[in-house]
Amino acid sequence: MRVFVGVELSDEVRTLAASVTGGLRRSLANRLDARWVSAENLHITVRFIGYVPDEGVSALLEAMTEPLDMAPFEIGFSGCGRFPPRGAPRVLWIGLSAGLSSLAALHEEFNRRVAPFGYAPETRPFSAHLTLARIKDARGSVTSVDAALQSAPTFTVTQRAETVAVFETQLSPRGSRYSVLRRIRLGSWPVNG
C-alpha cells in the first residue's frame, strides 16, 4: 500500500485550483508533456511516506492517527509557480500565503511518528504547496511555462484546516487515485475515514 499524509481542500479552493489548472493547460497545450492533477485528487501533501508492506499498515496507521495537539488553522492560497525555480520545470503549483508554520509543524510531527517504522525524514526542506502538474518534458519551452505562470489570474483564497488525512494512493494505467484511510481532527481524537 502507498501512503501519504495531507490536507484535503475545501470545495472553494478545489474549484479555484481546477480553474487555474484549466487555464494553464490551455495556455501550454502543445508545449508541455505533463501529468495534470485531477480536481478530485488535489490536496496539500504534509508527509509523503510511500510503500508500506501490508503487515505494517495497521501499526503505522495507529501511530499516525494518535491525537494531534494542534489547533485548527487558516491556509491561504495565492499565486502560481514552479519547481525548480530555474532551469527545466518539473512541477507547477499554487503557492501558500498563510498556514505555512502550522503545516511545517505537522510535517515535523509526522516525521517523528513514522521514524520508528524506518521512514527517514526527507532530505530536502519541506515546502508546502498545491501541486497542479508534474512535468515530464517542457519541450524546451521554459519561457512559455514562465509566461503562462505569470499570466495566470491573481487570486487569494483561504480555508480552515480542521483535519489532516492519511491517504492511500492507488495506481492504475489511467493515473493515480487517492482515498482517505483515516482523518485526524486537529486538537482532538481521530475521525475514521
C-alpha positions as CSV (number, residue, x, y, z in Angstrom):
1,M,0.0,0.0,0.0
2,R,1.3,3.5,-0.9
3,V,0.5,6.1,1.8
4,F,0.9,9.8,2.5
5,V,-0.5,12.4,4.9
6,G,-2.2,15.5,3.6
7,V,-4.8,18.2,4.0
8,E,-8.0,17.9,2.0
9,L,-9.2,21.0,0.2
10,S,-12.4,22.9,0.6
11,D,-14.8,23.0,-2.4
12,E,-14.0,26.6,-2.9
13,V,-10.2,26.0,-3.1
14,R,-10.7,22.9,-5.3
15,T,-12.9,24.8,-7.8
16,L,-10.4,27.7,-8.0
17,A,-7.5,25.3,-8.4
18,A,-9.3,23.4,-11.2
19,S,-10.0,26.7,-12.9
20,V,-6.3,27.8,-12.7
21,T,-5.3,24.3,-13.9
22,G,-7.6,24.6,-16.9
23,G,-6.2,27.9,-17.9
24,L,-2.6,26.7,-17.6
25,R,-3.4,23.5,-19.6
26,R,-5.0,25.6,-22.4
27,S,-2.1,28.0,-22.4
28,L,0.6,25.3,-22.5
29,A,-1.3,22.7,-24.6
30,N,1.3,21.9,-27.2
31,R,4.4,23.0,-25.3
32,L,4.3,20.7,-22.3
33,D,4.3,17.0,-21.7
34,A,2.7,16.9,-18.2
35,R,0.6,14.8,-15.9
36,W,-2.1,17.2,-14.6
37,V,-3.6,16.5,-11.2
38,S,-7.4,16.0,-11.4
39,A,-9.6,18.2,-9.3
40,E,-10.7,15.2,-7.1
41,N,-7.0,14.4,-6.3
42,L,-5.9,17.9,-5.3
43,H,-4.5,18.1,-1.8
44,I,-1.6,19.6,0.2
45,T,1.0,16.9,1.0
46,V,2.2,17.1,4.6
47,R,4.3,14.0,4.7
48,F,5.0,11.5,1.9
49,I,5.6,8.0,3.2
50,G,5.4,5.8,0.2
51,Y,5.1,2.0,0.1
52,V,4.1,0.3,3.3
53,P,4.0,-3.5,3.4
54,D,0.6,-5.0,4.2
55,E,1.8,-6.4,7.5
56,G,3.0,-2.9,8.7
57,V,-0.1,-0.9,7.7
58,S,-2.1,-1.4,10.9
59,A,0.6,-0.4,13.3
60,L,1.7,2.6,11.2
61,L,-1.9,3.9,10.9
62,E,-2.3,3.5,14.6
63,A,0.8,5.6,15.3
64,M,-0.1,8.2,12.7
65,T,-3.7,8.7,13.9
66,E,-2.9,9.5,17.5
67,P,-4.5,12.8,18.6
68,L,-2.8,15.9,17.3
69,D,-2.2,18.6,19.9
70,M,-2.6,21.5,17.4
71,A,-5.4,24.0,16.9
72,P,-7.2,24.3,13.6
73,F,-5.6,27.0,11.4
74,E,-6.2,29.0,8.2
75,I,-4.4,28.2,5.0
76,G,-4.1,30.9,2.4
77,F,-3.6,30.1,-1.3
78,S,-2.2,32.7,-3.6
79,G,-0.3,32.7,-7.0
80,C,1.4,30.1,-9.1
81,G,4.9,28.9,-9.5
82,R,7.2,26.0,-10.4
83,F,9.9,23.8,-9.1
84,P,12.7,24.2,-9.6
85,P,12.5,28.0,-9.9
86,R,15.3,28.0,-12.6
87,G,16.1,25.6,-15.4
88,A,13.7,22.9,-16.7
89,P,10.4,22.9,-14.7
90,R,9.3,19.7,-13.0
91,V,6.2,20.8,-11.0
92,L,3.6,23.5,-11.4
93,W,2.0,24.6,-8.2
94,I,-0.3,27.1,-6.4
95,G,1.6,28.7,-3.5
96,L,0.5,29.2,0.1
97,S,0.4,32.6,1.8
98,A,-0.8,31.5,5.2
99,G,-0.6,28.5,7.4
100,L,3.0,27.6,6.5
101,S,4.3,27.3,10.0
102,S,1.4,25.1,11.1
103,L,1.9,22.8,8.0
104,A,5.7,22.7,8.8
105,A,4.9,21.7,12.4
106,L,2.6,18.9,11.1
107,H,5.3,17.8,8.8
108,E,7.8,17.5,11.7
109,E,5.2,15.7,13.9
110,F,4.6,13.1,11.2
111,N,8.3,12.7,10.6
112,R,8.5,11.9,14.3
113,R,5.6,9.5,14.2
114,V,6.9,7.4,11.2
115,A,10.6,7.4,12.2
116,P,10.2,4.3,14.4
117,F,8.9,2.4,11.4
118,G,12.1,3.1,9.4
119,Y,10.8,6.1,7.3
120,A,13.7,8.6,7.4
121,P,12.9,12.3,7.0
122,E,13.1,13.7,3.5
123,T,16.5,15.3,2.7
124,R,15.0,18.4,1.0
125,P,13.4,21.1,3.1
126,F,9.6,21.0,3.5
127,S,7.9,23.4,1.0
128,A,4.1,23.4,1.4
129,H,2.3,23.9,-2.0
130,L,-0.6,22.6,-4.0
131,T,0.7,20.6,-7.0
132,L,-1.2,21.2,-10.2
133,A,1.0,19.2,-12.6
134,R,4.2,17.1,-12.8
135,I,6.1,17.8,-15.9
136,K,7.7,15.0,-18.0
137,D,9.1,17.3,-20.7
138,A,8.9,21.0,-21.1
139,R,9.9,20.6,-24.8
140,G,12.5,23.4,-24.5
141,S,9.8,26.0,-23.8
142,V,10.8,27.1,-20.3
143,T,9.9,30.7,-21.3
144,S,6.4,29.6,-22.3
145,V,5.9,27.9,-18.9
146,D,7.1,31.0,-17.1
147,A,4.9,33.3,-19.2
148,A,1.9,31.1,-18.6
149,L,2.5,31.2,-14.8
150,Q,2.9,34.9,-14.8
151,S,-0.3,35.5,-16.8
152,A,-2.3,33.1,-14.5
153,P,-5.1,35.1,-12.8
154,T,-4.3,36.8,-9.5
155,F,-6.3,35.3,-6.6
156,T,-6.3,34.9,-2.8
157,V,-8.5,32.3,-1.1
158,T,-8.4,30.8,2.3
159,Q,-9.7,27.7,4.0
160,R,-9.7,26.4,7.6
161,A,-7.7,23.2,8.2
162,E,-9.5,21.2,10.9
163,T,-8.4,17.8,9.9
164,V,-5.4,16.0,8.4
165,A,-5.9,12.9,6.4
166,V,-3.9,9.7,5.8
167,F,-4.4,8.8,2.2
168,E,-3.8,5.7,0.2
169,T,-2.6,6.0,-3.4
170,Q,-4.0,3.5,-5.9
171,L,-2.0,3.4,-9.1
172,S,-3.6,2.5,-12.4
173,P,-2.8,3.0,-16.1
174,R,-5.4,5.8,-16.0
175,G,-3.5,7.6,-13.3
176,S,-3.4,7.7,-9.5
177,R,-6.4,7.8,-7.3
178,Y,-6.3,8.9,-3.7
179,S,-8.7,7.6,-1.0
180,V,-8.8,8.7,2.7
181,L,-7.9,5.9,5.1
182,R,-8.2,8.0,8.3
183,R,-8.8,11.6,9.3
184,I,-7.2,13.1,12.4
185,R,-9.1,16.1,13.8
186,L,-6.7,18.9,14.9
187,G,-6.8,19.3,18.7
188,S,-9.0,16.2,19.1
189,W,-9.3,12.5,18.5
190,P,-9.0,10.7,15.2
191,V,-12.0,10.6,12.9
192,N,-12.3,7.3,10.8
193,G,-12.1,7.8,7.1
